[in-house]
Amino acid sequence: IWESYEYPGGDLLYVSESTAYAFSDEIYISNDGGQTWELQKQVTWEAEASFVDVDLGWAVVRADGEVALVFTTNRGLQWEIIEPVLVP
């Protein structure tokens, strides 16, 4: 038996059997296999993301011709830019 659920749209990324993220100009998380979705954050960039686990993830983000590498440690609630460091 198939059941359909409301989907917020965007790129879909499953990090476990029950946990998924939906990325667009809003980041949503589902902890029940997509049955319900919770808004994590509204963003002004497009992302290509990858998560190690439910909390820890990285993304290449693009906005207004700029590109950055960002990471989160709290399920996408906050993102920080990873600044490159050159070692002599």
Order of alpha helices (4+ residues) and beta strands (2+ residues): beta-beta-beta-beta-beta-beta-beta-beta
